[in-house]
């Protein structure tokens, strides 16, 4: 049999994303609404989100959804307070959401078990209904992405985003989420633009570092894009909220510094505009991923079909060209994105 091509698995799994999104809408939406209805009936007073790596970026997205759409205060947990230090806070009436593709990390399982014992309502969001984490949570949501063999997570990330969006919509109204119906078709259109991303990747083949920035709903996308670049191409990629970038790190940006700005079509994008102006003033090599007017006004960019897509759903589309960008840069640098060095599919932290 011929040797598999470098990146073959990652490429295949990126291409599966429109179908994964469609499956989740067709088969997963009703079970998620049912879980959301049961949780809503218990009226949690705040939410804690627990995750690692890519799933941590999905959890950050959920934090924006829950605080903006539901007005629920949220926090991202430090699992070591429970697993290493043995802290046992009173979590009565708290909703703890643990997000994990594999559902196999011991610290996630242990912290979810401890949260349940401390009185929390616990929900596991995984791509493995038979996982230890799914068993540890009182409730479970299956993101239905199917097996993911490439080490860099792609389809499980976008499935987590959509599942979390459907959960929040279920908590808000327990009705259908029609705004998400166009996502599979729009995702397919974006993924078909491979050549456009390949051309863009040529800018970064010899990059020594990169900065990725956004605000609002786009900030989790910036963090996930930076993670994908680091774990596949080994380029040090620094992700910043646009506001944080102005508070010091802007000093490292000069006229040879590559910067990718993710501009959501909405309030987050509006808040990012002063940051873009400062980056242009410093002569940064700026690429914009966002709505056509913003992308076309930049020296280089990738225009997203955001018209009619609510700002809170745009991260599911924003990450797609950035996944492909990490893949193309990695191939251009002579590496295999399917098998980054020193990584395993299940990270067994404690």
N, C-alpha and C positions, 0 to 999 in steps of 0.2 A: 504494500500500500504506500502511496506517496506520503511524504512528510507533510503535516499540516502547515499551512502558511502562517507566518507571524501575524497575530491579531485576528485570526479567523473567528475565534470564539467571541471576542468582544464585538467584532463587526456584526456577527449574526445576532447577538443579543441586543445590540442597539437597534437593529432593523426590526426586531420583534415588538418594539415598544407601542406602536399604534394598536397592534392586536391585543397586547396586554391591557392597555387602557380600555379598549372596547370590551374585553372579557370582564374587567372589573365593573364597568358600568352595567353590563348585561346580567352578570351572575353574582356580583359581589355587593351591589348597591342595596338590595333588599335586606340581606343579613346584617349589613352595617347599620342600616336604619333601625333594625330591631334592637341591636346592641345599644345604639345611641338612645333609643327610647327608654330602655331599662335604666341606663345611667342617668338620663335627664330626670327620671322620676325620683331619683335619690338626691337631687339638688346639691351637687358638690359645690363647696364654697371656694375652692381654688384647685389648681392643677399643677402637678409636678411631672416633668417629662424626663425619661431616663433612656439613654442611648449612648452608643460609641460610633466614631468614624462617620461613614456616610449616613447612617441612620440618625446620628446626632444632628446632622444638617437638616434632615427631614423633620426631626423633633423641633428644631428652631423655627422651621416653617409653620409647624402646628402652633407654636407659641404666638406667632403673629396672628394666625387665624383666630385662636381662642381669645386673645386679648382684644383684638379689633372687632370681630364679629359678635362675640358673646359677652365681652366685658369681664371675663373671668381673669383674675390675676394668675400668672403662671411663673414657674421657675424651672430651670434646667438643673437637675440634681448633680451632686458630687457623690458618686456611689461609694467612694472610699470612706465617707463618714460612717456608712453602715458596715461595709465589708471589712475595712481595715481598723476602724476606730470603735466599732460596735455601738454607735449612737442609735438610739431608738426614739425618735421624735413622735409626738402624738399626731397621727395622721387621720383622725376621725373626720369624716366628711370631706376628705381630700381625694381627688381623682388622680391616681398615678398611672401614667401611660408609658409603657416600656416598648421601645421600637427597636426591632432587630430583624435583619434579613433571615439569618439562620435560626435565631432563637436558642443558640447554644452556648453563649458566653456565660461562664459561671457567675461573674459579678452581676450581670443583669438578672439572672435567675435568683440569686441570693438577695439582692436588693428588693426585687418584686415580692419575694416571699416575706421578707421582713416588713415591707410596707403593708402587706395584707394582714399580717399579725398585729400591726400597729393601728389597725382600724380603717385603712384606706380602701377605697374602691379601686381595684386594679384591673387594668386592661393591657393585654399584650397584643402588639401589632407585628405580625411576622409573615414570612413567606413559607413557613413550615408549621402546619397545624399539628404535627406530631412532635414538636420540639419541647424541651424542658420548660422553656419560657411560656409557651402556650398553655402548658399544664399548670404553671405557677400562678397565672393570672386568673382572676375570677371570670373575666370575659376575654374573648379573643376575636381579633379581626385578621382574616387571611387576605393578603394582598394579591394572591392568585397570579403571581408573575411566572410560575413554572421554574424548573431547575435553572440555576445560573452557574455556569462552569468557569467563565473567565473570572480571574481574581478581582479586577476592577468592577464594582457594582454599577450597572447602568439601568437595566429594566426594573430591578427591584427598587431603585431610588424613585423613579417616576411613579411606580405603582404605590409606594409608600405615600408620596405626596398626594396622589389622588384619593387613596383610602382615607388619609387624615382629613382631607377636604370634605369627603362624603360624611365622615364621622361628625365633623363640626356642623355641617348642614343638617344632619340628623338631630344633633343636640339643639339646634336653633329652631327647626320647624318640623322635624320628623316627616318631611315630605320629599319628593324627588328633587334632584339637583339639575334642572335643565341646562344651566349655563355650561355644564361640563360636556354636553353631548357632542360638541364639535371637536373636542380634543383629539380623538383618534385621527380624524381626517387632516387636521392642521399639523399634527405630529408627522404624519406621512409626507406631507408637502415639505416640511423642514428637512427631514432626513433624506429626501431625494436630492438635496442640493450639496451633494458630496464634493463636487469639483470646486464649488465656491469656498468651502471650508479648507480644502486641500491648498488652494491658492493662498488663503489667509495664513495657513500653517507655515508657509515658507518664510514669513517674517520672523518666526521664533525658533528656527532650527538651531541657531547658535546662541540663543538667549542664555545668559548666565543667571538671571532671576526675572521674575515677573510680579506685577502688582495687579490685583483684581479687586474692583470696588463696586459697591452698589449701596442702595438704601432701601429701607422698608422691606417689602416682600422679596425684593431681589437680593437682599443680603445673604440668605441661606444659599442662593445660587452661586454667589461669589465664593463662599466657603467651600461648596461642593466642587466647583470648577478648579479651585486651587488644589484641593485634595486629589482630584483626578490627574492633574498635571504632575504633581509631586510623585504620586505612586506609580505612574506609567513612564514618564519621561525623565524623572529625577530632577527636574528644574525646580529650584526653590521658588515657590509661588506664594506670595503673601496676600492674604485676603483682609480687607478692611471695610468697615462701614465708611461711607463717604465722610460722615461727620468725624469719625476717629482719624481718618487719613489727614484731615486738616490740623489735628491736634498733635503734630510732631512728625509722623512718618512722611509727610509731603516733602520734607527736607531731602530725602534720599532720591526723589524723582528729578531726573534731569532730561536733557534732550536726546539721550540714548536709552532711556528707561521705557521698556514696553509696559503699557497699562491697558487693561481691558476693563471697560465700564459697562455694567449691565444696567440698562435704563428701562425700568418698567413704565408702561403707559398708564400713568396715574400719579397719585400723590408722592410715591417714592421717587419716581423719575423727576418730578418737579423739585423735590428736595435735593436731588443730586446735581442739578444744573450749576449752582455756584462752584461745586467741586470740579465739574468739567471745565468751567472757565479758568479755574486756577491751574488745572493740569495743562490746558492749552497755553496759558501764560508761561509756563515753565518749559514749553517745547516738548512735552512728553510724546512718545510714539503711542498715540491713543487710538484704540479700536473700540467701537461702540456696538454692543449687542442690544437691539431694542427696536422700537417702532420705526417705520420707514423714514420719517422726517429726521429723527435723531441719528439713525445709522447713516443716512445719505449726507448729512451735514458734516460727518466726521471724515478724516482723511482715509479711513478704512472702516468697514463695519459689516454687520450681518443684519439685514432687516427682518424682523419677525412679524408674522401676520396677527397683530394684536387687536385689530379693529373688532369691536363687539365682544372681546374676551375680557371678563372682569380682571382687575389687577391681581386679585388673590389667586387666580388660576394661571397667570402668566408664567410663574416659575416652572411649571410642568413643561412649557415650551422653551423657556430660556436656556435650560440646561442642555437641550438636545444638540445644538451646534457646538457647545463647549465640550461635551463628551467626545464628539467627533474630532474636535480640534486637538484634544489630548491624544487621541488615537493617531491622528495624522502626524503630529509632531514626534511622537514616539517612533513611528516607522521611519520618518525622515532622519532620525538620529541613530538608526540602525538597531533599535531595540524591539522587543516583543511585548506589546501591551497586554497580551493574555497572561503573562507570567512574570509580573514584577518581582525583583529579587527581595528576599526576606519577608514575603507576605504569605499568609495562609487565609483560606476562605473563612474559617472560624477562628477568631482571635480569643484565646482563653485567658483573659485577664481576671484578676481577683481583687 
